[in-house]
Every structure is written in C-alpha cells, then in structure tokens.
C-alpha cells in the first residue's frame, strides 16, 4: 500500500508542471540560446509553426511545420526548410519536462535539456 502511494505521488508530481491546455500553453514565440546556437520557434494555436536555428550567429535552418502535444511529448512534423537542411516530412519529438507561463523545458532525443523563454 505504501509503495502504491509513493508511486501515485511521483506520477502526480511529474505531471504537476505540465499544462492541462497543452497546445494553448505553448502557443506563442519562444527562444533558446547557448554559447554555440540559438533556436527560435513560433507555435500557432492552429497547430502550425515556424522557426530558425543559428550556429555561431549564422542562420543554418529556417523551417515550417505542424506541431502537437501528446501527453508529455512535443511532436513536430517539418513541411519545409528554406535552406534545405530538413527534408519535408521529417519528424521530431521532445519530452516536455515543464511548462510555465514564460518558459518551457524539454529533453531532446539525445538527452540534452533546453529551456525556451517566451519572446511575446
């Protein structure tokens, strides 16, 4: 019985910071930056997104696509990339670790974590 209570508590704690609205909570413009790269996304409420990636301040990708939230996963389907780096139809998924009013934290497939800050 005690083990069941501990497991339930852990599950509730892990979901506490994820939004119940999912898509609505992430709609808007977001930016991540470190010493090497910056990433910018604009998630629209209708499920479309645009974005860009810069490496050492040089634009390397400018893309469009669709996005969704399923459970604790942020899913992307790329429709195109102006610079040809991401093929149309490519998909990606990140694990949402937390979503706040002005930031969200993801864990990428490679295990790295990135905090995005709301721009607008």
Phi and psi restraints in degrees (range 20) as a CNS / XPLOR table:
assign (resid 1 and name C) (resid 2 and name N)
       (resid 2 and name CA) (resid 2 and name C) 1.0 -63.6 20.0 2
assign (resid 2 and name N) (resid 2 and name CA)
       (resid 2 and name C) (resid 3 and name N) 1.0 -38.3 20.0 2
assign (resid 2 and name C) (resid 3 and name N)
       (resid 3 and name CA) (resid 3 and name C) 1.0 -63.3 20.0 2
assign (resid 3 and name N) (resid 3 and name CA)
       (resid 3 and name C) (resid 4 and name N) 1.0 -42.1 20.0 2
assign (resid 3 and name C) (resid 4 and name N)
       (resid 4 and name CA) (resid 4 and name C) 1.0 -61.9 20.0 2
assign (resid 4 and name N) (resid 4 and name CA)
       (resid 4 and name C) (resid 5 and name N) 1.0 -41.6 20.0 2
assign (resid 4 and name C) (resid 5 and name N)
       (resid 5 and name CA) (resid 5 and name C) 1.0 -64.7 20.0 2
assign (resid 5 and name N) (resid 5 and name CA)
       (resid 5 and name C) (resid 6 and name N) 1.0 -39.9 20.0 2
assign (resid 5 and name C) (resid 6 and name N)
       (resid 6 and name CA) (resid 6 and name C) 1.0 -64.4 20.0 2
assign (resid 6 and name N) (resid 6 and name CA)
       (resid 6 and name C) (resid 7 and name N) 1.0 -44.7 20.0 2
assign (resid 6 and name C) (resid 7 and name N)
       (resid 7 and name CA) (resid 7 and name C) 1.0 -61.9 20.0 2
assign (resid 7 and name N) (resid 7 and name CA)
       (resid 7 and name C) (resid 8 and name N) 1.0 -44.3 20.0 2
assign (resid 7 and name C) (resid 8 and name N)
       (resid 8 and name CA) (resid 8 and name C) 1.0 -63.1 20.0 2
assign (resid 8 and name N) (resid 8 and name CA)
       (resid 8 and name C) (resid 9 and name N) 1.0 -41.9 20.0 2
assign (resid 8 and name C) (resid 9 and name N)
       (resid 9 and name CA) (resid 9 and name C) 1.0 -61.1 20.0 2
assign (resid 9 and name N) (resid 9 and name CA)
       (resid 9 and name C) (resid 10 and name N) 1.0 -42.9 20.0 2
assign (resid 9 and name C) (resid 10 and name N)
       (resid 10 and name CA) (resid 10 and name C) 1.0 -64.1 20.0 2
assign (resid 10 and name N) (resid 10 and name CA)
       (resid 10 and name C) (resid 11 and name N) 1.0 -42.9 20.0 2
assign (resid 10 and name C) (resid 11 and name N)
       (resid 11 and name CA) (resid 11 and name C) 1.0 -63.5 20.0 2
assign (resid 11 and name N) (resid 11 and name CA)
       (resid 11 and name C) (resid 12 and name N) 1.0 -43.3 20.0 2
assign (resid 11 and name C) (resid 12 and name N)
       (resid 12 and name CA) (resid 12 and name C) 1.0 -65.0 20.0 2
assign (resid 12 and name N) (resid 12 and name CA)
       (resid 12 and name C) (resid 13 and name N) 1.0 -40.2 20.0 2
assign (resid 12 and name C) (resid 13 and name N)
       (resid 13 and name CA) (resid 13 and name C) 1.0 -65.5 20.0 2
assign (resid 13 and name N) (resid 13 and name CA)
       (resid 13 and name C) (resid 14 and name N) 1.0 -37.9 20.0 2
assign (resid 13 and name C) (resid 14 and name N)
       (resid 14 and name CA) (resid 14 and name C) 1.0 -70.3 20.0 2
assign (resid 14 and name N) (resid 14 and name CA)
       (resid 14 and name C) (resid 15 and name N) 1.0 -25.4 20.0 2
assign (resid 14 and name C) (resid 15 and name N)
       (resid 15 and name CA) (resid 15 and name C) 1.0 -94.9 20.0 2
assign (resid 15 and name N) (resid 15 and name CA)
       (resid 15 and name C) (resid 16 and name N) 1.0 -10.6 20.0 2
assign (resid 15 and name C) (resid 16 and name N)
       (resid 16 and name CA) (resid 16 and name C) 1.0 -60.3 20.0 2
assign (resid 16 and name N) (resid 16 and name CA)
       (resid 16 and name C) (resid 17 and name N) 1.0 -34.1 20.0 2
assign (resid 16 and name C) (resid 17 and name N)
       (resid 17 and name CA) (resid 17 and name C) 1.0 -91.4 20.0 2
assign (resid 17 and name N) (resid 17 and name CA)
       (resid 17 and name C) (resid 18 and name N) 1.0 -6.0 20.0 2
assign (resid 17 and name C) (resid 18 and name N)
       (resid 18 and name CA) (resid 18 and name C) 1.0 -82.4 20.0 2
assign (resid 18 and name N) (resid 18 and name CA)
       (resid 18 and name C) (resid 19 and name N) 1.0 141.1 20.0 2
assign (resid 18 and name C) (resid 19 and name N)
       (resid 19 and name CA) (resid 19 and name C) 1.0 -73.7 20.0 2
assign (resid 19 and name N) (resid 19 and name CA)
       (resid 19 and name C) (resid 20 and name N) 1.0 146.3 20.0 2
assign (resid 19 and name C) (resid 20 and name N)
       (resid 20 and name CA) (resid 20 and name C) 1.0 -76.6 20.0 2
assign (resid 20 and name N) (resid 20 and name CA)
       (resid 20 and name C) (resid 21 and name N) 1.0 -26.9 20.0 2
assign (resid 20 and name C) (resid 21 and name N)
       (resid 21 and name CA) (resid 21 and name C) 1.0 -81.1 20.0 2
assign (resid 21 and name N) (resid 21 and name CA)
       (resid 21 and name C) (resid 22 and name N) 1.0 -15.4 20.0 2
assign (resid 21 and name C) (resid 22 and name N)
       (resid 22 and name CA) (resid 22 and name C) 1.0 56.2 20.0 2
assign (resid 22 and name N) (resid 22 and name CA)
       (resid 22 and name C) (resid 23 and name N) 1.0 -95.0 20.0 2
assign (resid 22 and name C) (resid 23 and name N)
       (resid 23 and name CA) (resid 23 and name C) 1.0 -59.5 20.0 2
assign (resid 23 and name N) (resid 23 and name CA)
       (resid 23 and name C) (resid 24 and name N) 1.0 -45.9 20.0 2
assign (resid 23 and name C) (resid 24 and name N)
       (resid 24 and name CA) (resid 24 and name C) 1.0 -61.3 20.0 2
assign (resid 24 and name N) (resid 24 and name CA)
       (resid 24 and name C) (resid 25 and name N) 1.0 -36.0 20.0 2
assign (resid 24 and name C) (resid 25 and name N)
       (resid 25 and name CA) (resid 25 and name C) 1.0 -69.0 20.0 2
assign (resid 25 and name N) (resid 25 and name CA)
       (resid 25 and name C) (resid 26 and name N) 1.0 -27.3 20.0 2
assign (resid 25 and name C) (resid 26 and name N)
       (resid 26 and name CA) (resid 26 and name C) 1.0 -97.5 20.0 2
assign (resid 26 and name N) (resid 26 and name CA)
       (resid 26 and name C) (resid 27 and name N) 1.0 -9.1 20.0 2
assign (resid 26 and name C) (resid 27 and name N)
       (resid 27 and name CA) (resid 27 and name C) 1.0 -61.8 20.0 2
assign (resid 27 and name N) (resid 27 and name CA)
       (resid 27 and name C) (resid 28 and name N) 1.0 132.5 20.0 2
assign (resid 27 and name C) (resid 28 and name N)
       (resid 28 and name CA) (resid 28 and name C) 1.0 135.9 20.0 2
assign (resid 28 and name N) (resid 28 and name CA)
       (resid 28 and name C) (resid 29 and name N) 1.0 -169.4 20.0 2
assign (resid 28 and name C) (resid 29 and name N)
       (resid 29 and name CA) (resid 29 and name C) 1.0 -105.5 20.0 2
assign (resid 29 and name N) (resid 29 and name CA)
       (resid 29 and name C) (resid 30 and name N) 1.0 138.3 20.0 2
assign (resid 29 and name C) (resid 30 and name N)
       (resid 30 and name CA) (resid 30 and name C) 1.0 -136.5 20.0 2
assign (resid 30 and name N) (resid 30 and name CA)
       (resid 30 and name C) (resid 31 and name N) 1.0 151.9 20.0 2
assign (resid 30 and name C) (resid 31 and name N)
       (resid 31 and name CA) (resid 31 and name C) 1.0 -142.6 20.0 2
assign (resid 31 and name N) (resid 31 and name CA)
       (resid 31 and name C) (resid 32 and name N) 1.0 137.5 20.0 2
assign (resid 31 and name C) (resid 32 and name N)
       (resid 32 and name CA) (resid 32 and name C) 1.0 -121.5 20.0 2
assign (resid 32 and name N) (resid 32 and name CA)
       (resid 32 and name C) (resid 33 and name N) 1.0 140.9 20.0 2
assign (resid 32 and name C) (resid 33 and name N)
       (resid 33 and name CA) (resid 33 and name C) 1.0 -149.9 20.0 2
assign (resid 33 and name N) (resid 33 and name CA)
       (resid 33 and name C) (resid 34 and name N) 1.0 142.8 20.0 2
assign (resid 33 and name C) (resid 34 and name N)
       (resid 34 and name CA) (resid 34 and name C) 1.0 -133.9 20.0 2
assign (resid 34 and name N) (resid 34 and name CA)
       (resid 34 and name C) (resid 35 and name N) 1.0 -163.6 20.0 2
assign (resid 34 and name C) (resid 35 and name N)
       (resid 35 and name CA) (resid 35 and name C) 1.0 -70.0 20.0 2
assign (resid 35 and name N) (resid 35 and name CA)
       (resid 35 and name C) (resid 36 and name N) 1.0 -17.4 20.0 2
assign (resid 35 and name C) (resid 36 and name N)
       (resid 36 and name CA) (resid 36 and name C) 1.0 -112.1 20.0 2
assign (resid 36 and name N) (resid 36 and name CA)
       (resid 36 and name C) (resid 37 and name N) 1.0 -41.6 20.0 2
assign (resid 36 and name C) (resid 37 and name N)
       (resid 37 and name CA) (resid 37 and name C) 1.0 -134.0 20.0 2
assign (resid 37 and name N) (resid 37 and name CA)
       (resid 37 and name C) (resid 38 and name N) 1.0 161.4 20.0 2
assign (resid 37 and name C) (resid 38 and name N)
       (resid 38 and name CA) (resid 38 and name C) 1.0 -136.3 20.0 2
assign (resid 38 and name N) (resid 38 and name CA)
       (resid 38 and name C) (resid 39 and name N) 1.0 145.9 20.0 2
assign (resid 38 and name C) (resid 39 and name N)
       (resid 39 and name CA) (resid 39 and name C) 1.0 -130.5 20.0 2
assign (resid 39 and name N) (resid 39 and name CA)
       (resid 39 and name C) (resid 40 and name N) 1.0 138.1 20.0 2
assign (resid 39 and name C) (resid 40 and name N)
       (resid 40 and name CA) (resid 40 and name C) 1.0 -132.0 20.0 2
assign (resid 40 and name N) (resid 40 and name CA)
       (resid 40 and name C) (resid 41 and name N) 1.0 131.8 20.0 2
assign (resid 40 and name C) (resid 41 and name N)
       (resid 41 and name CA) (resid 41 and name C) 1.0 -128.0 20.0 2
assign (resid 41 and name N) (resid 41 and name CA)
       (resid 41 and name C) (resid 42 and name N) 1.0 145.4 20.0 2
assign (resid 41 and name C) (resid 42 and name N)
       (resid 42 and name CA) (resid 42 and name C) 1.0 -124.0 20.0 2
assign (resid 42 and name N) (resid 42 and name CA)
       (resid 42 and name C) (resid 43 and name N) 1.0 103.3 20.0 2
assign (resid 42 and name C) (resid 43 and name N)
       (resid 43 and name CA) (resid 43 and name C) 1.0 -90.3 20.0 2
assign (resid 43 and name N) (resid 43 and name CA)
       (resid 43 and name C) (resid 44 and name N) 1.0 122.8 20.0 2
assign (resid 43 and name C) (resid 44 and name N)
       (resid 44 and name CA) (resid 44 and name C) 1.0 -96.3 20.0 2
assign (resid 44 and name N) (resid 44 and name CA)
       (resid 44 and name C) (resid 45 and name N) 1.0 151.1 20.0 2
assign (resid 44 and name C) (resid 45 and name N)
       (resid 45 and name CA) (resid 45 and name C) 1.0 -62.2 20.0 2
assign (resid 45 and name N) (resid 45 and name CA)
       (resid 45 and name C) (resid 46 and name N) 1.0 -23.7 20.0 2
assign (resid 45 and name C) (resid 46 and name N)
       (resid 46 and name CA) (resid 46 and name C) 1.0 -82.0 20.0 2
assign (resid 46 and name N) (resid 46 and name CA)
       (resid 46 and name C) (resid 47 and name N) 1.0 3.5 20.0 2
assign (resid 46 and name C) (resid 47 and name N)
       (resid 47 and name CA) (resid 47 and name C) 1.0 94.1 20.0 2
assign (resid 47 and name N) (resid 47 and name CA)
       (resid 47 and name C) (resid 48 and name N) 1.0 5.4 20.0 2
assign (resid 47 and name C) (resid 48 and name N)
       (resid 48 and name CA) (resid 48 and name C) 1.0 -99.2 20.0 2
assign (resid 48 and name N) (resid 48 and name CA)
       (resid 48 and name C) (resid 49 and name N) 1.0 157.3 20.0 2
assign (resid 48 and name C) (resid 49 and name N)
       (resid 49 and name CA) (resid 49 and name C) 1.0 -145.5 20.0 2
assign (resid 49 and name N) (resid 49 and name CA)
       (resid 49 and name C) (resid 50 and name N) 1.0 158.5 20.0 2
assign (resid 49 and name C) (resid 50 and name N)
       (resid 50 and name CA) (resid 50 and name C) 1.0 -129.6 20.0 2
assign (resid 50 and name N) (resid 50 and name CA)
       (resid 50 and name C) (resid 51 and name N) 1.0 158.8 20.0 2
assign (resid 50 and name C) (resid 51 and name N)
       (resid 51 and name CA) (resid 51 and name C) 1.0 -170.4 20.0 2
assign (resid 51 and name N) (resid 51 and name CA)
       (resid 51 and name C) (resid 52 and name N) 1.0 173.4 20.0 2
assign (resid 51 and name C) (resid 52 and name N)
       (resid 52 and name CA) (resid 52 and name C) 1.0 -153.2 20.0 2
assign (resid 52 and name N) (resid 52 and name CA)
       (resid 52 and name C) (resid 53 and name N) 1.0 154.4 20.0 2
assign (resid 52 and name C) (resid 53 and name N)
       (resid 53 and name CA) (resid 53 and name C) 1.0 -127.1 20.0 2
assign (resid 53 and name N) (resid 53 and name CA)
       (resid 53 and name C) (resid 54 and name N) 1.0 135.0 20.0 2
assign (resid 53 and name C) (resid 54 and name N)
       (resid 54 and name CA) (resid 54 and name C) 1.0 -121.1 20.0 2
assign (resid 54 and name N) (resid 54 and name CA)
       (resid 54 and name C) (resid 55 and name N) 1.0 136.5 20.0 2
assign (resid 54 and name C) (resid 55 and name N)
       (resid 55 and name CA) (resid 55 and name C) 1.0 -114.3 20.0 2
assign (resid 55 and name N) (resid 55 and name CA)
       (resid 55 and name C) (resid 56 and name N) 1.0 123.5 20.0 2
assign (resid 55 and name C) (resid 56 and name N)
       (resid 56 and name CA) (resid 56 and name C) 1.0 49.5 20.0 2
assign (resid 56 and name N) (resid 56 and name CA)
       (resid 56 and name C) (resid 57 and name N) 1.0 45.9 20.0 2
assign (resid 56 and name C) (resid 57 and name N)
       (resid 57 and name CA) (resid 57 and name C) 1.0 68.2 20.0 2
assign (resid 57 and name N) (resid 57 and name CA)
       (resid 57 and name C) (resid 58 and name N) 1.0 7.4 20.0 2
assign (resid 57 and name C) (resid 58 and name N)
       (resid 58 and name CA) (resid 58 and name C) 1.0 -104.3 20.0 2
assign (resid 58 and name N) (resid 58 and name CA)
       (resid 58 and name C) (resid 59 and name N) 1.0 127.5 20.0 2
assign (resid 58 and name C) (resid 59 and name N)
       (resid 59 and name CA) (resid 59 and name C) 1.0 -64.5 20.0 2
assign (resid 59 and name N) (resid 59 and name CA)
       (resid 59 and name C) (resid 60 and name N) 1.0 123.0 20.0 2
assign (resid 59 and name C) (resid 60 and name N)
       (resid 60 and name CA) (resid 60 and name C) 1.0 -117.9 20.0 2
assign (resid 60 and name N) (resid 60 and name CA)
       (resid 60 and name C) (resid 61 and name N) 1.0 -14.2 20.0 2
assign (resid 60 and name C) (resid 61 and name N)
       (resid 61 and name CA) (resid 61 and name C) 1.0 -158.0 20.0 2
assign (resid 61 and name N) (resid 61 and name CA)
       (resid 61 and name C) (resid 62 and name N) 1.0 135.7 20.0 2
assign (resid 61 and name C) (resid 62 and name N)
       (resid 62 and name CA) (resid 62 and name C) 1.0 -138.6 20.0 2
assign (resid 62 and name N) (resid 62 and name CA)
       (resid 62 and name C) (resid 63 and name N) 1.0 110.3 20.0 2
assign (resid 62 and name C) (resid 63 and name N)
       (resid 63 and name CA) (resid 63 and name C) 1.0 -129.5 20.0 2
assign (resid 63 and name N) (resid 63 and name CA)
       (resid 63 and name C) (resid 64 and name N) 1.0 166.4 20.0 2
assign (resid 63 and name C) (resid 64 and name N)
       (resid 64 and name CA) (resid 64 and name C) 1.0 -133.2 20.0 2
assign (resid 64 and name N) (resid 64 and name CA)
       (resid 64 and name C) (resid 65 and name N) 1.0 160.3 20.0 2
assign (resid 64 and name C) (resid 65 and name N)
       (resid 65 and name CA) (resid 65 and name C) 1.0 178.9 20.0 2
assign (resid 65 and name N) (resid 65 and name CA)
       (resid 65 and name C) (resid 66 and name N) 1.0 -166.1 20.0 2
assign (resid 65 and name C) (resid 66 and name N)
       (resid 66 and name CA) (resid 66 and name C) 1.0 -121.2 20.0 2
assign (resid 66 and name N) (resid 66 and name CA)
       (resid 66 and name C) (resid 67 and name N) 1.0 154.3 20.0 2
assign (resid 66 and name C) (resid 67 and name N)
       (resid 67 and name CA) (resid 67 and name C) 1.0 -140.6 20.0 2
assign (resid 67 and name N) (resid 67 and name CA)
       (resid 67 and name C) (resid 68 and name N) 1.0 159.7 20.0 2
assign (resid 67 and name C) (resid 68 and name N)
       (resid 68 and name CA) (resid 68 and name C) 1.0 -155.7 20.0 2
assign (resid 68 and name N) (resid 68 and name CA)
       (resid 68 and name C) (resid 69 and name N) 1.0 158.9 20.0 2
assign (resid 68 and name C) (resid 69 and name N)
       (resid 69 and name CA) (resid 69 and name C) 1.0 -114.6 20.0 2
assign (resid 69 and name N) (resid 69 and name CA)
       (resid 69 and name C) (resid 70 and name N) 1.0 124.7 20.0 2
assign (resid 69 and name C) (resid 70 and name N)
       (resid 70 and name CA) (resid 70 and name C) 1.0 -127.5 20.0 2
assign (resid 70 and name N) (resid 70 and name CA)
       (resid 70 and name C) (resid 71 and name N) 1.0 108.5 20.0 2
assign (resid 70 and name C) (resid 71 and name N)
       (resid 71 and name CA) (resid 71 and name C) 1.0 62.6 20.0 2
assign (resid 71 and name N) (resid 71 and name CA)
       (resid 71 and name C) (resid 72 and name N) 1.0 -121.9 20.0 2
assign (resid 71 and name C) (resid 72 and name N)
       (resid 72 and name CA) (resid 72 and name C) 1.0 -101.9 20.0 2
assign (resid 72 and name N) (resid 72 and name CA)
       (resid 72 and name C) (resid 73 and name N) 1.0 22.2 20.0 2
assign (resid 72 and name C) (resid 73 and name N)
       (resid 73 and name CA) (resid 73 and name C) 1.0 -112.4 20.0 2
assign (resid 73 and name N) (resid 73 and name CA)
       (resid 73 and name C) (resid 74 and name N) 1.0 135.5 20.0 2
assign (resid 73 and name C) (resid 74 and name N)
       (resid 74 and name CA) (resid 74 and name C) 1.0 -102.8 20.0 2
assign (resid 74 and name N) (resid 74 and name CA)
       (resid 74 and name C) (resid 75 and name N) 1.0 115.9 20.0 2
assign (resid 74 and name C) (resid 75 and name N)
       (resid 75 and name CA) (resid 75 and name C) 1.0 -107.3 20.0 2
assign (resid 75 and name N) (resid 75 and name CA)
       (resid 75 and name C) (resid 76 and name N) 1.0 137.1 20.0 2
assign (resid 75 and name C) (resid 76 and name N)
       (resid 76 and name CA) (resid 76 and name C) 1.0 -124.9 20.0 2
assign (resid 76 and name N) (resid 76 and name CA)
       (resid 76 and name C) (resid 77 and name N) 1.0 139.6 20.0 2
assign (resid 76 and name C) (resid 77 and name N)
       (resid 77 and name CA) (resid 77 and name C) 1.0 -126.2 20.0 2
assign (resid 77 and name N) (resid 77 and name CA)
       (resid 77 and name C) (resid 78 and name N) 1.0 119.6 20.0 2
assign (resid 77 and name C) (resid 78 and name N)
       (resid 78 and name CA) (resid 78 and name C) 1.0 -85.7 20.0 2
assign (resid 78 and name N) (resid 78 and name CA)
       (resid 78 and name C) (resid 79 and name N) 1.0 132.4 20.0 2
assign (resid 78 and name C) (resid 79 and name N)
       (resid 79 and name CA) (resid 79 and name C) 1.0 -99.2 20.0 2
assign (resid 79 and name N) (resid 79 and name CA)
       (resid 79 and name C) (resid 80 and name N) 1.0 -22.7 20.0 2
assign (resid 79 and name C) (resid 80 and name N)
       (resid 80 and name CA) (resid 80 and name C) 1.0 179.9 20.0 2
assign (resid 80 and name N) (resid 80 and name CA)
       (resid 80 and name C) (resid 81 and name N) 1.0 161.2 20.0 2
assign (resid 80 and name C) (resid 81 and name N)
       (resid 81 and name CA) (resid 81 and name C) 1.0 -140.0 20.0 2
assign (resid 81 and name N) (resid 81 and name CA)
       (resid 81 and name C) (resid 82 and name N) 1.0 117.6 20.0 2
assign (resid 81 and name C) (resid 82 and name N)
       (resid 82 and name CA) (resid 82 and name C) 1.0 -56.1 20.0 2
assign (resid 82 and name N) (resid 82 and name CA)
       (resid 82 and name C) (resid 83 and name N) 1.0 -28.7 20.0 2
assign (resid 82 and name C) (resid 83 and name N)
       (resid 83 and name CA) (resid 83 and name C) 1.0 -98.7 20.0 2
assign (resid 83 and name N) (resid 83 and name CA)
       (resid 83 and name C) (resid 84 and name N) 1.0 3.1 20.0 2
assign (resid 83 and name C) (resid 84 and name N)
       (resid 84 and name CA) (resid 84 and name C) 1.0 74.8 20.0 2
assign (resid 84 and name N) (resid 84 and name CA)
       (resid 84 and name C) (resid 85 and name N) 1.0 14.4 20.0 2
assign (resid 84 and name C) (resid 85 and name N)
       (resid 85 and name CA) (resid 85 and name C) 1.0 -83.7 20.0 2
assign (resid 85 and name N) (resid 85 and name CA)
       (resid 85 and name C) (resid 86 and name N) 1.0 -28.7 20.0 2
assign (resid 85 and name C) (resid 86 and name N)
       (resid 86 and name CA) (resid 86 and name C) 1.0 -116.1 20.0 2
assign (resid 86 and name N) (resid 86 and name CA)
       (resid 86 and name C) (resid 87 and name N) 1.0 120.3 20.0 2
assign (resid 86 and name C) (resid 87 and name N)
       (resid 87 and name CA) (resid 87 and name C) 1.0 -71.8 20.0 2
assign (resid 87 and name N) (resid 87 and name CA)
       (resid 87 and name C) (resid 88 and name N) 1.0 146.0 20.0 2
assign (resid 87 and name C) (resid 88 and name N)
       (resid 88 and name CA) (resid 88 and name C) 1.0 -57.7 20.0 2
assign (resid 88 and name N) (resid 88 and name CA)
       (resid 88 and name C) (resid 89 and name N) 1.0 135.8 20.0 2
assign (resid 88 and name C) (resid 89 and name N)
       (resid 89 and name CA) (resid 89 and name C) 1.0 94.3 20.0 2
assign (resid 89 and name N) (resid 89 and name CA)
       (resid 89 and name C) (resid 90 and name N) 1.0 -10.9 20.0 2
assign (resid 89 and name C) (resid 90 and name N)
       (resid 90 and name CA) (resid 90 and name C) 1.0 -64.3 20.0 2
assign (resid 90 and name N) (resid 90 and name CA)
       (resid 90 and name C) (resid 91 and name N) 1.0 147.5 20.0 2
assign (resid 90 and name C) (resid 91 and name N)
       (resid 91 and name CA) (resid 91 and name C) 1.0 -124.8 20.0 2
assign (resid 91 and name N) (resid 91 and name CA)
       (resid 91 and name C) (resid 92 and name N) 1.0 158.0 20.0 2
assign (resid 91 and name C) (resid 92 and name N)
       (resid 92 and name CA) (resid 92 and name C) 1.0 -148.5 20.0 2
assign (resid 92 and name N) (resid 92 and name CA)
       (resid 92 and name C) (resid 93 and name N) 1.0 159.4 20.0 2
assign (resid 92 and name C) (resid 93 and name N)
       (resid 93 and name CA) (resid 93 and name C) 1.0 -150.0 20.0 2
assign (resid 93 and name N) (resid 93 and name CA)
       (resid 93 and name C) (resid 94 and name N) 1.0 135.6 20.0 2
assign (resid 93 and name C) (resid 94 and name N)
       (resid 94 and name CA) (resid 94 and name C) 1.0 -121.1 20.0 2
assign (resid 94 and name N) (resid 94 and name CA)
       (resid 94 and name C) (resid 95 and name N) 1.0 152.0 20.0 2
assign (resid 94 and name C) (resid 95 and name N)
       (resid 95 and name CA) (resid 95 and name C) 1.0 -90.6 20.0 2
assign (resid 95 and name N) (resid 95 and name CA)
       (resid 95 and name C) (resid 96 and name N) 1.0 124.2 20.0 2
assign (resid 95 and name C) (resid 96 and name N)
       (resid 96 and name CA) (resid 96 and name C) 1.0 -79.8 20.0 2
assign (resid 96 and name N) (resid 96 and name CA)
       (resid 96 and name C) (resid 97 and name N) 1.0 116.5 20.0 2
assign (resid 96 and name C) (resid 97 and name N)
       (resid 97 and name CA) (resid 97 and name C) 1.0 -91.4 20.0 2
assign (resid 97 and name N) (resid 97 and name CA)
       (resid 97 and name C) (resid 98 and name N) 1.0 -35.5 20.0 2
assign (resid 97 and name C) (resid 98 and name N)
       (resid 98 and name CA) (resid 98 and name C) 1.0 -159.9 20.0 2
assign (resid 98 and name N) (resid 98 and name CA)
       (resid 98 and name C) (resid 99 and name N) 1.0 151.1 20.0 2
assign (resid 98 and name C) (resid 99 and name N)
       (resid 99 and name CA) (resid 99 and name C) 1.0 -134.4 20.0 2
assign (resid 99 and name N) (resid 99 and name CA)
       (resid 99 and name C) (resid 100 and name N) 1.0 121.9 20.0 2
assign (resid 99 and name C) (resid 100 and name N)
       (resid 100 and name CA) (resid 100 and name C) 1.0 -115.7 20.0 2
assign (resid 100 and name N) (resid 100 and name CA)
       (resid 100 and name C) (resid 101 and name N) 1.0 177.6 20.0 2
assign (resid 100 and name C) (resid 101 and name N)
       (resid 101 and name CA) (resid 101 and name C) 1.0 -60.1 20.0 2
assign (resid 101 and name N) (resid 101 and name CA)
       (resid 101 and name C) (resid 102 and name N) 1.0 -42.5 20.0 2
assign (resid 101 and name C) (resid 102 and name N)
       (resid 102 and name CA) (resid 102 and name C) 1.0 -117.6 20.0 2
assign (resid 102 and name N) (resid 102 and name CA)
       (resid 102 and name C) (resid 103 and name N) 1.0 12.7 20.0 2
assign (resid 102 and name C) (resid 103 and name N)
       (resid 103 and name CA) (resid 103 and name C) 1.0 -161.4 20.0 2
assign (resid 103 and name N) (resid 103 and name CA)
       (resid 103 and name C) (resid 104 and name N) 1.0 158.4 20.0 2
assign (resid 103 and name C) (resid 104 and name N)
       (resid 104 and name CA) (resid 104 and name C) 1.0 -143.7 20.0 2
assign (resid 104 and name N) (resid 104 and name CA)
       (resid 104 and name C) (resid 105 and name N) 1.0 151.0 20.0 2
assign (resid 104 and name C) (resid 105 and name N)
       (resid 105 and name CA) (resid 105 and name C) 1.0 -118.0 20.0 2
assign (resid 105 and name N) (resid 105 and name CA)
       (resid 105 and name C) (resid 106 and name N) 1.0 130.0 20.0 2
assign (resid 105 and name C) (resid 106 and name N)
       (resid 106 and name CA) (resid 106 and name C) 1.0 -120.5 20.0 2
assign (resid 106 and name N) (resid 106 and name CA)
       (resid 106 and name C) (resid 107 and name N) 1.0 157.5 20.0 2
assign (resid 106 and name C) (resid 107 and name N)
       (resid 107 and name CA) (resid 107 and name C) 1.0 -115.9 20.0 2
assign (resid 107 and name N) (resid 107 and name CA)
       (resid 107 and name C) (resid 108 and name N) 1.0 118.0 20.0 2
assign (resid 107 and name C) (resid 108 and name N)
       (resid 108 and name CA) (resid 108 and name C) 1.0 -77.4 20.0 2
assign (resid 108 and name N) (resid 108 and name CA)
       (resid 108 and name C) (resid 109 and name N) 1.0 170.5 20.0 2
assign (resid 108 and name C) (resid 109 and name N)
       (resid 109 and name CA) (resid 109 and name C) 1.0 -59.2 20.0 2
assign (resid 109 and name N) (resid 109 and name CA)
       (resid 109 and name C) (resid 110 and name N) 1.0 -29.2 20.0 2
assign (resid 109 and name C) (resid 110 and name N)
       (resid 110 and name CA) (resid 110 and name C) 1.0 -83.0 20.0 2
assign (resid 110 and name N) (resid 110 and name CA)
       (resid 110 and name C) (resid 111 and name N) 1.0 2.3 20.0 2
assign (resid 110 and name C) (resid 111 and name N)
       (resid 111 and name CA) (resid 111 and name C) 1.0 90.9 20.0 2
assign (resid 111 and name N) (resid 111 and name CA)
       (resid 111 and name C) (resid 112 and name N) 1.0 -8.7 20.0 2
assign (resid 111 and name C) (resid 112 and name N)
       (resid 112 and name CA) (resid 112 and name C) 1.0 -72.7 20.0 2
assign (resid 112 and name N) (resid 112 and name CA)
       (resid 112 and name C) (resid 113 and name N) 1.0 152.4 20.0 2
assign (resid 112 and name C) (resid 113 and name N)
       (resid 113 and name CA) (resid 113 and name C) 1.0 -116.0 20.0 2
assign (resid 113 and name N) (resid 113 and name CA)
       (resid 113 and name C) (resid 114 and name N) 1.0 139.6 20.0 2
assign (resid 113 and name C) (resid 114 and name N)
       (resid 114 and name CA) (resid 114 and name C) 1.0 -136.7 20.0 2
assign (resid 114 and name N) (resid 114 and name CA)
       (resid 114 and name C) (resid 115 and name N) 1.0 133.7 20.0 2
assign (resid 114 and name C) (resid 115 and name N)
       (resid 115 and name CA) (resid 115 and name C) 1.0 -103.1 20.0 2
assign (resid 115 and name N) (resid 115 and name CA)
       (resid 115 and name C) (resid 116 and name N) 1.0 122.1 20.0 2
assign (resid 115 and name C) (resid 116 and name N)
       (resid 116 and name CA) (resid 116 and name C) 1.0 -97.2 20.0 2
assign (resid 116 and name N) (resid 116 and name CA)
       (resid 116 and name C) (resid 117 and name N) 1.0 138.7 20.0 2
assign (resid 116 and name C) (resid 117 and name N)
       (resid 117 and name CA) (resid 117 and name C) 1.0 -108.9 20.0 2
assign (resid 117 and name N) (resid 117 and name CA)
       (resid 117 and name C) (resid 118 and name N) 1.0 140.5 20.0 2
assign (resid 117 and name C) (resid 118 and name N)
       (resid 118 and name CA) (resid 118 and name C) 1.0 -69.4 20.0 2
assign (resid 118 and name N) (resid 118 and name CA)
       (resid 118 and name C) (resid 119 and name N) 1.0 134.7 20.0 2
assign (resid 118 and name C) (resid 119 and name N)
       (resid 119 and name CA) (resid 119 and name C) 1.0 -91.3 20.0 2
assign (resid 119 and name N) (resid 119 and name CA)
       (resid 119 and name C) (resid 120 and name N) 1.0 -47.2 20.0 2
